[in-house]
Amino acid sequence: MHSKQMQPPATGCDYTTCNSATGCDYTTATVCDDSDACTQNKCNPATGCDYTTATVCDDSDACTQNKCNSATGCDYTTATVCDDSDACTQNKCNPATGCDYTTATVCDDSDACTQNKCNPATGCDYTMQFCHWM
């Protein structure tokens, strides 16, 4: 009777099969998949499957939040909220640089009898002017 002895795999990433004609076969790689789209499915030759490395999600758009969903992977659908709590600036987002509050709110009611001012707490203020008679 002929007996074949199983040998350990060459690395932790090989799947050991035995072929009755040729013996041990280490050519089939171990499939590592933890079903979490937010981890990298890697095989470490010394230790086997490794899921500790997080997936890096970055769409290079400062106006979206880079999130990872375990079921679907990278998600860039949530917009960055830009709000400096100043009613006298426009809250805009520039994809290259992020939130931008440099554009002033234009307050003009086209009424020559009001003063056009902006109050950071409340926004445009059109206070009536008092006309002095000469």
N, CA, C and O atoms as a DFTB+ gen file, in Angstrom:
536 C
 N C O
     1  1       0.841      -1.171       0.000
     2  2       0.000       0.000       0.000
     3  2       0.885       1.232       0.000
     4  3       1.928       1.278       0.653
     5  1       0.442       2.222      -0.747
     6  2       1.204       3.456      -0.928
     7  2       0.561       4.558      -0.096
     8  3      -0.657       4.728      -0.152
     9  1       1.350       5.320       0.682
    10  2       0.818       6.378       1.526
    11  2       1.504       7.690       1.200
    12  3       2.726       7.750       1.063
    13  1       0.698       8.749       1.076
    14  2       1.266      10.082       0.835
    15  2       1.123      10.888       2.113
    16  3       0.098      10.835       2.793
    17  1       2.156      11.622       2.417
    18  2       2.142      12.428       3.617
    19  2       1.811      13.875       3.240
    20  3       2.416      14.433       2.325
    21  1       0.838      14.488       3.955
    22  2       0.503      15.897       3.700
    23  2       1.614      16.753       4.266
    24  3       2.132      16.487       5.351
    25  1       1.975      17.780       3.523
    26  2       3.007      18.697       3.964
    27  2       2.376      20.065       4.214
    28  3       1.354      20.401       3.616
    29  1       2.981      20.843       5.086
    30  2       2.417      22.168       5.354
    31  2       2.512      23.038       4.094
    32  3       3.373      22.810       3.243
    33  1       1.641      24.019       3.980
    34  2       1.691      24.889       2.813
    35  2       3.000      25.664       2.765
    36  3       3.654      25.867       3.789
    37  1       3.374      26.094       1.567
    38  2       4.603      26.867       1.395
    39  2       4.498      28.206       2.118
    40  3       5.478      28.663       2.707
    41  1       3.334      28.841       2.084
    42  2       3.100      30.086       2.830
    43  2       1.687      30.045       3.376
    44  3       0.917      29.143       3.046
    45  1       1.341      31.014       4.210
    46  2      -0.005      31.102       4.765
    47  2      -1.043      31.487       3.723
    48  3      -2.235      31.523       4.026
    49  1      -0.610      31.775       2.507
    50  2      -1.534      32.181       1.455
    51  2      -1.763      31.090       0.422
    52  3      -2.483      31.304      -0.553
    53  1      -1.168      29.937       0.619
    54  2      -1.369      28.833      -0.311
    55  2      -2.445      27.897       0.219
    56  3      -2.567      27.691       1.427
    57  1      -3.196      27.354      -0.665
    58  2      -4.203      26.372      -0.318
    59  2      -3.631      25.015      -0.708
    60  3      -3.284      24.797      -1.869
    61  1      -3.534      24.127       0.231
    62  2      -2.915      22.828      -0.018
    63  2      -3.927      21.843      -0.580
    64  3      -4.966      21.585       0.027
    65  1      -3.611      21.303      -1.736
    66  2      -4.404      20.207      -2.296
    67  2      -3.449      19.058      -2.593
    68  3      -2.241      19.253      -2.725
    69  1      -3.998      17.891      -2.691
    70  2      -3.154      16.743      -2.979
    71  2      -3.639      16.067      -4.251
    72  3      -4.805      15.691      -4.373
    73  1      -2.737      15.926      -5.175
    74  2      -3.020      15.260      -6.433
    75  2      -2.442      13.860      -6.325
    76  3      -1.257      13.717      -6.023
    77  1      -3.236      12.821      -6.560
    78  2      -2.769      11.443      -6.373
    79  2      -1.618      11.092      -7.305
    80  3      -0.865      10.158      -7.029
    81  1      -1.472      11.815      -8.391
    82  2      -0.381      11.515      -9.327
    83  2       0.875      12.318      -9.022
    84  3       1.987      11.816      -9.185
    85  1       0.705      13.574      -8.576
    86  2       1.878      14.444      -8.404
    87  2       2.178      14.803      -6.959
    88  3       3.271      15.286      -6.665
    89  1       1.244      14.583      -6.055
    90  2       1.481      14.910      -4.651
    91  2       0.899      16.269      -4.279
    92  3      -0.097      16.710      -4.853
    93  1       1.535      16.928      -3.309
    94  2       1.023      18.213      -2.797
    95  2       1.122      19.298      -3.850
    96  3       2.089      19.371      -4.608
    97  1       0.083      20.151      -3.880
    98  2       0.016      21.244      -4.847
    99  2      -0.292      22.524      -4.079
   100  3      -1.327      22.636      -3.422
   101  1       0.613      23.479      -4.169
   102  2       0.453      24.749      -3.456
   103  2       0.138      25.901      -4.408
   104  3       0.306      27.061      -4.031
   105  1      -0.298      25.627      -5.590
   106  2      -0.490      26.690      -6.582
   107  2      -1.791      27.452      -6.423
   108  3      -1.929      28.536      -6.990
   109  1      -2.735      26.937      -5.684
   110  2      -4.007      27.608      -5.500
   111  2      -3.900      28.575      -4.324
   112  3      -3.602      28.163      -3.203
   113  1      -4.145      29.869      -4.583
   114  2      -4.038      30.875      -3.523
   115  2      -5.283      30.869      -2.645
   116  3      -6.390      30.609      -3.117
   117  1      -5.088      31.158      -1.374
   118  2      -6.192      31.279      -0.441
   119  2      -7.002      32.524      -0.800
   120  3      -6.427      33.583      -1.051
   121  1      -8.309      32.408      -0.828
   122  2      -9.179      33.548      -1.107
   123  2      -9.540      34.194       0.223
   124  3     -10.139      33.559       1.092
   125  1      -9.172      35.460       0.373
   126  2      -9.473      36.203       1.597
   127  2     -10.582      37.198       1.292
   128  3     -10.420      38.079       0.448
   129  1     -11.697      37.058       1.973
   130  2     -12.819      37.972       1.776
   131  2     -13.650      37.997       3.049
   132  3     -14.277      37.002       3.414
   133  1     -13.649      39.156       3.728
   134  2     -14.423      39.281       4.964
   135  2     -15.785      39.937       4.709
   136  3     -16.504      40.252       5.658
   137  1     -16.144      40.146       3.434
   138  2     -17.427      40.745       3.031
   139  2     -17.628      42.149       3.584
   140  3     -18.763      42.593       3.759
   141  1     -16.539      42.846       3.857
   142  2     -16.602      44.230       4.329
   143  2     -15.877      45.083       3.292
   144  3     -14.661      44.982       3.133
   145  1     -16.638      45.924       2.586
   146  2     -16.059      46.738       1.513
   147  2     -15.117      47.819       2.050
   148  3     -14.452      48.492       1.263
   149  1     -15.048      47.995       3.352
   150  2     -14.192      49.037       3.940
   151  2     -12.853      48.490       4.438
   152  3     -12.077      49.226       5.047
   153  1     -12.575      47.219       4.188
   154  2     -11.264      46.662       4.528
   155  2     -10.628      46.096       3.273
   156  3     -11.320      45.705       2.333
   157  1      -9.322      46.057       3.267
   158  2      -8.583      45.460       2.157
   159  2      -8.494      43.957       2.413
   160  3      -8.120      43.538       3.508
   161  1      -8.826      43.164       1.435
   162  2      -8.737      41.710       1.570
   163  2      -7.357      41.280       1.083
   164  3      -7.131      41.126      -0.117
   165  1      -6.444      41.089       2.021
   166  2      -5.063      40.741       1.687
   167  2      -4.680      39.432       2.365
   168  3      -5.277      39.013       3.356
   169  1      -3.680      38.819       1.800
   170  2      -3.150      37.616       2.422
   171  2      -1.689      37.868       2.771
   172  3      -0.888      38.241       1.914
   173  1      -1.354      37.660       4.033
   174  2       0.004      37.811       4.522
   175  2       0.634      36.420       4.532
   176  3       0.124      35.521       5.201
   177  1       1.736      36.228       3.800
   178  2       2.347      34.899       3.731
   179  2       2.683      34.295       5.096
   180  3       2.682      33.073       5.251
   181  1       2.968      35.139       6.078
   182  2       3.334      34.625       7.403
   183  2       2.123      34.273       8.256
   184  3       2.177      33.330       9.045
   185  1       1.019      35.028       8.106
   186  2      -0.106      34.848       9.018
   187  2      -1.417      34.463       8.349
   188  3      -2.364      34.079       9.036
   189  1      -1.494      34.556       7.024
   190  2      -2.742      34.230       6.326
   191  2      -3.563      35.476       6.050
   192  3      -3.002      36.552       5.846
   193  1      -4.876      35.347       6.039
   194  2      -5.765      36.464       5.696
   195  2      -5.622      37.616       6.679
   196  3      -5.513      37.416       7.889
   197  1      -5.626      38.834       6.125
   198  2      -5.445      40.044       6.914
   199  2      -6.441      41.089       6.416
   200  3      -6.414      41.472       5.247
   201  1      -7.319      41.545       7.305
   202  2      -8.338      42.528       6.938
   203  2      -8.174      43.826       7.725
   204  3      -9.122      44.605       7.824
   205  1      -7.002      44.070       8.279
   206  2      -6.823      45.216       9.170
   207  2      -6.635      46.532       8.431
   208  3      -6.855      47.585       9.028
   209  1      -6.244      46.526       7.178
   210  2      -6.014      47.765       6.439
   211  2      -7.341      48.318       5.936
   212  3      -8.082      47.637       5.226
   213  1      -7.630      49.557       6.311
   214  2      -8.880      50.189       5.892
   215  2      -8.796      50.668       4.446
   216  3      -7.735      51.076       3.973
   217  1      -9.924      50.612       3.758
   218  2     -10.017      51.139       2.404
   219  2      -9.960      52.655       2.483
   220  3     -10.678      53.259       3.280
   221  1      -9.119      53.279       1.669
   222  2      -8.994      54.737       1.647
   223  2      -9.988      55.276       0.630
   224  3      -9.904      54.961      -0.557
   225  1     -10.917      56.081       1.092
   226  2     -11.913      56.701       0.216
   227  2     -11.575      58.184       0.087
   228  3     -11.624      58.919       1.073
   229  1     -11.238      58.620      -1.103
   230  2     -10.929      60.023      -1.348
   231  2     -11.215      60.334      -2.808
   232  3     -10.512      59.858      -3.699
   233  1     -12.254      61.138      -3.053
   234  2     -12.614      61.505      -4.417
   235  2     -11.991      62.832      -4.840
   236  3     -12.318      63.356      -5.905
   237  1     -11.089      63.385      -4.008
   238  2     -10.389      64.649      -4.285
   239  2     -11.359      65.808      -4.474
   240  3     -11.042      66.762      -5.185
   241  1     -12.517      65.746      -3.860
   242  2     -13.509      66.816      -3.911
   243  2     -13.759      67.256      -2.474
   244  3     -14.342      66.516      -1.682
   245  1     -13.312      68.470      -2.144
   246  2     -13.439      68.976      -0.775
   247  2     -14.893      69.251      -0.392
   248  3     -15.176      69.544       0.770
   249  1     -15.812      69.164      -1.342
   250  2     -17.221      69.441      -1.067
   251  2     -18.040      68.185      -0.795
   252  3     -19.257      68.270      -0.635
   253  1     -17.404      67.036      -0.740
   254  2     -18.087      65.805      -0.357
   255  2     -17.347      65.193       0.830
   256  3     -16.151      65.418       1.015
   257  1     -18.069      64.428       1.619
   258  2     -17.453      63.744       2.738
   259  2     -17.041      62.347       2.281
   260  3     -17.835      61.621       1.685
   261  1     -15.804      61.983       2.562
   262  2     -15.256      60.685       2.173
   263  2     -15.614      59.654       3.237
   264  3     -14.981      59.590       4.291
   265  1     -16.633      58.852       2.952
   266  2     -17.094      57.844       3.900
   267  2     -17.013      56.470       3.259
   268  3     -16.939      56.341       2.037
   269  1     -17.029      55.451       4.100
   270  2     -17.039      54.081       3.596
   271  2     -18.215      53.342       4.216
   272  3     -18.418      53.380       5.430
   273  1     -18.985      52.671       3.372
   274  2     -20.118      51.866       3.794
   275  2     -19.695      50.406       3.690
   276  3     -19.268      49.965       2.622
   277  1     -19.803      49.660       4.765
   278  2     -19.342      48.267       4.786
   279  2     -19.962      47.408       3.692
   280  3     -19.340      46.456       3.222
   281  1     -21.174      47.736       3.289
   282  2     -21.855      46.931       2.272
   283  2     -21.529      47.369       0.851
   284  3     -21.415      46.533      -0.045
   285  1     -21.377      48.684       0.636
   286  2     -21.232      49.180      -0.732
   287  2     -19.884      49.807      -1.041
   288  3     -19.569      50.017      -2.213
   289  1     -19.082      50.111      -0.040
   290  2     -17.763      50.712      -0.280
   291  2     -17.795      52.223      -0.154
   292  3     -18.605      52.779       0.587
   293  1     -16.906      52.881      -0.883
   294  2     -16.767      54.334      -0.782
   295  2     -18.061      55.043      -1.158
   296  3     -18.746      54.675      -2.112
   297  1     -18.373      56.079      -0.372
   298  2     -19.610      56.838      -0.553
   299  2     -19.277      58.321      -0.457
   300  3     -18.808      58.798       0.576
   301  1     -19.523      59.038      -1.537
   302  2     -19.226      60.475      -1.590
   303  2     -20.497      61.297      -1.760
   304  3     -20.425      62.440      -2.211
   305  1     -21.651      60.752      -1.414
   306  2     -22.910      61.429      -1.677
   307  2     -23.254      62.503      -0.661
   308  3     -24.072      63.374      -0.955
   309  1     -22.661      62.473       0.521
   310  2     -22.958      63.457       1.551
   311  2     -22.141      64.719       1.297
   312  3     -20.911      64.683       1.267
   313  1     -22.840      65.825       1.116
   314  2     -22.167      67.097       0.845
   315  2     -21.585      67.690       2.129
   316  3     -22.145      67.525       3.213
   317  1     -20.465      68.375       1.990
   318  2     -19.875      69.102       3.102
   319  2     -20.746      70.319       3.389
   320  3     -21.072      71.072       2.472
   321  1     -21.121      70.520       4.630
   322  2     -21.951      71.659       5.006
   323  2     -21.042      72.833       5.338
   324  3     -20.223      72.767       6.255
   325  1     -21.201      73.905       4.574
   326  2     -20.418      75.126       4.801
   327  2     -21.335      76.182       5.414
   328  3     -22.288      76.633       4.778
   329  1     -21.044      76.566       6.636
   330  2     -21.849      77.590       7.311
   331  2     -20.976      78.261       8.361
   332  3     -20.617      77.655       9.371
   333  1     -20.640      79.527       8.107
   334  2     -19.806      80.266       9.064
   335  2     -20.641      81.085      10.039
   336  3     -20.091      81.888      10.793
   337  1     -21.968      80.897      10.039
   338  2     -22.902      81.597      10.930
   339  2     -22.827      83.111      10.776
   340  3     -23.104      83.851      11.720
   341  1     -22.449      83.568       9.580
   342  2     -22.389      84.997       9.284
   343  2     -23.312      85.238       8.095
   344  3     -23.021      84.817       6.975
   345  1     -24.438      85.923       8.352
   346  2     -25.420      86.161       7.294
   347  2     -24.907      87.112       6.222
   348  3     -25.569      87.301       5.202
   349  1     -23.748      87.710       6.431
   350  2     -23.199      88.667       5.460
   351  2     -22.197      88.027       4.503
   352  3     -21.607      88.721       3.676
   353  1     -22.001      86.744       4.603
   354  2     -21.150      86.037       3.641
   355  2     -21.973      84.935       3.003
   356  3     -22.930      84.437       3.596
   357  1     -21.595      84.557       1.787
   358  2     -22.270      83.456       1.114
   359  2     -21.522      82.174       1.440
   360  3     -20.298      82.115       1.324
   361  1     -22.246      81.168       1.842
   362  2     -21.658      79.882       2.202
   363  2     -21.534      79.033       0.948
   364  3     -22.507      78.424       0.503
   365  1     -20.334      78.994       0.380
   366  2     -20.097      78.239      -0.848
   367  2     -19.034      77.188      -0.590
   368  3     -18.278      77.269       0.378
   369  1     -18.987      76.200      -1.472
   370  2     -17.957      75.179      -1.381
   371  2     -17.236      75.088      -2.720
   372  3     -17.860      74.966      -3.774
   373  1     -15.918      75.151      -2.654
   374  2     -15.066      75.029      -3.836
   375  2     -14.499      73.612      -3.810
   376  3     -13.852      73.238      -2.832
   377  1     -14.724      72.806      -4.866
   378  2     -14.252      71.420      -4.858
   379  2     -12.746      71.271      -4.617
   380  3     -12.298      70.244      -4.106
   381  1     -11.972      72.283      -4.981
   382  2     -10.517      72.194      -4.809
   383  2     -10.064      72.615      -3.413
   384  3      -9.098      72.063      -2.885
   385  1     -10.755      73.591      -2.808
   386  2     -10.264      74.146      -1.545
   387  2     -11.220      73.988      -0.364
   388  3     -10.812      74.176       0.782
   389  1     -12.469      73.650      -0.617
   390  2     -13.428      73.478       0.471
   391  2     -14.290      74.708       0.691
   392  3     -14.550      75.466      -0.243
   393  1     -14.731      74.906       1.916
   394  2     -15.650      76.001       2.234
   395  2     -15.022      77.356       1.934
   396  3     -13.840      77.588       2.184
   397  1     -15.859      78.247       1.385
   398  2     -15.399      79.579       0.978
   399  2     -16.445      80.589       1.437
   400  3     -17.606      80.533       1.033
   401  1     -16.009      81.508       2.287
   402  2     -16.918      82.520       2.821
   403  2     -16.483      83.929       2.401
   404  3     -16.877      84.909       3.034
   405  1     -15.692      84.037       1.361
   406  2     -15.128      85.337       0.988
   407  2     -16.099      86.217       0.213
   408  3     -15.904      87.432       0.169
   409  1     -17.129      85.659      -0.396
   410  2     -18.082      86.451      -1.166
   411  2     -19.104      87.077      -0.225
   412  3     -19.811      86.387       0.509
   413  1     -19.159      88.416      -0.271
   414  2     -20.087      89.125       0.598
   415  2     -21.504      89.064       0.048
   416  3     -21.710      89.041      -1.165
   417  1     -22.480      89.037       0.952
   418  2     -23.877      89.102       0.560
   419  2     -24.171      90.529       0.126
   420  3     -23.836      91.475       0.839
   421  1     -24.790      90.693      -1.029
   422  2     -25.118      92.023      -1.543
   423  2     -26.498      92.402      -1.030
   424  3     -27.491      91.726      -1.297
   425  1     -26.534      93.490      -0.294
   426  2     -27.805      93.991       0.231
   427  2     -28.156      95.272      -0.533
   428  3     -27.502      96.299      -0.354
   429  1     -29.158      95.216      -1.360
   430  2     -29.599      96.381      -2.133
   431  2     -31.062      96.183      -2.488
   432  3     -31.414      95.322      -3.295
   433  1     -31.893      96.984      -1.880
   434  2     -33.324      96.876      -2.164
   435  2     -33.765      97.873      -3.236
   436  3     -34.959      98.000      -3.508
   437  1     -32.811      98.580      -3.846
   438  2     -33.070      99.550      -4.918
   439  2     -34.011     100.668      -4.467
   440  3     -34.749     101.230      -5.276
   441  1     -33.980     100.982      -3.189
   442  2     -34.798     102.072      -2.645
   443  2     -33.841     103.130      -2.116
   444  3     -33.092     102.874      -1.173
   445  1     -33.860     104.304      -2.707
   446  2     -32.945     105.378      -2.316
   447  2     -33.243     105.923      -0.928
   448  3     -32.448     106.684      -0.375
   449  1     -34.358     105.548      -0.373
   450  2     -34.728     106.047       0.950
   451  2     -34.324     105.107       2.079
   452  3     -34.671     105.355       3.234
   453  1     -33.604     104.041       1.773
   454  2     -33.139     103.127       2.822
   455  2     -31.625     103.009       2.772
   456  3     -30.995     103.201       1.731
   457  1     -31.066     102.691       3.922
   458  2     -29.637     102.403       4.001
   459  2     -29.491     100.888       3.859
   460  3     -30.137     100.125       4.577
   461  1     -28.639     100.462       2.930
   462  2     -28.428      99.037       2.684
   463  2     -27.240      98.565       3.514
   464  3     -26.092      98.876       3.196
   465  1     -27.516      97.815       4.572
   466  2     -26.476      97.305       5.452
   467  2     -26.677      95.802       5.638
   468  3     -27.740      95.247       5.362
   469  1     -25.629      95.187       6.108
   470  2     -25.726      93.766       6.421
   471  2     -25.336      93.550       7.880
   472  3     -24.291      94.011       8.339
   473  1     -26.197      92.845       8.588
   474  2     -25.960      92.508       9.983
   475  2     -25.543      91.035      10.011
   476  3     -26.302      90.175       9.564
   477  1     -24.336      90.731      10.534
   478  2     -23.875      89.334      10.531
   479  2     -24.838      88.349      11.199
   480  3     -24.841      87.166      10.860
   481  1     -25.645      88.822      12.134
   482  2     -26.565      87.936      12.842
   483  2     -27.879      87.741      12.094
   484  3     -28.459      86.656      12.132
   485  1     -28.355      88.788      11.410
   486  2     -29.691      88.718      10.815
   487  2     -29.710      88.874       9.297
   488  3     -30.717      88.556       8.664
   489  1     -28.629      89.352       8.703
   490  2     -28.594      89.510       7.250
   491  2     -28.878      90.946       6.835
   492  3     -28.583      91.885       7.575
   493  1     -29.453      91.110       5.651
   494  2     -29.688      92.440       5.092
   495  2     -30.644      93.250       5.960
   496  3     -31.641      92.743       6.473
   497  1     -30.303      94.521       6.103
   498  2     -31.084      95.447       6.914
   499  2     -31.269      96.707       6.078
   500  3     -30.295      97.346       5.680
   501  1     -32.509      97.053       5.819
   502  2     -32.820      98.228       4.997
   503  2     -33.492      99.271       5.880
   504  3     -34.717      99.397       5.883
   505  1     -32.698     100.004       6.616
   506  2     -33.201     101.009       7.546
   507  2     -33.558     102.284       6.786
   508  3     -32.800     102.751       5.935
   509  1     -34.727     102.835       7.112
   510  2     -35.165     104.071       6.475
   511  2     -34.210     105.201       6.822
   512  3     -33.783     105.337       7.969
   513  1     -33.880     106.010       5.824
   514  2     -33.049     107.192       6.027
   515  2     -33.969     108.372       6.359
   516  3     -35.095     108.455       5.866
   517  1     -33.483     109.254       7.178
   518  2     -34.233     110.465       7.482
   519  2     -33.711     111.555       6.583
   520  3     -32.513     111.836       6.550
   521  1     -34.602     112.154       5.869
   522  2     -34.214     113.228       4.955
   523  2     -34.330     114.545       5.696
   524  3     -35.370     114.837       6.287
   525  1     -33.293     115.329       5.673
   526  2     -33.271     116.658       6.338
   527  2     -33.560     117.716       5.308
   528  3     -32.976     117.723       4.225
   529  1     -34.479     118.626       5.653
   530  2     -34.816     119.729       4.747
   531  2     -33.833     120.838       4.950
   532  3     -33.404     121.111       6.071
   533  1     -33.491     121.447       3.914
   534  2     -32.551     122.561       3.999
   535  2     -33.231     123.865       3.977
   536  3     -32.575     124.904       4.041
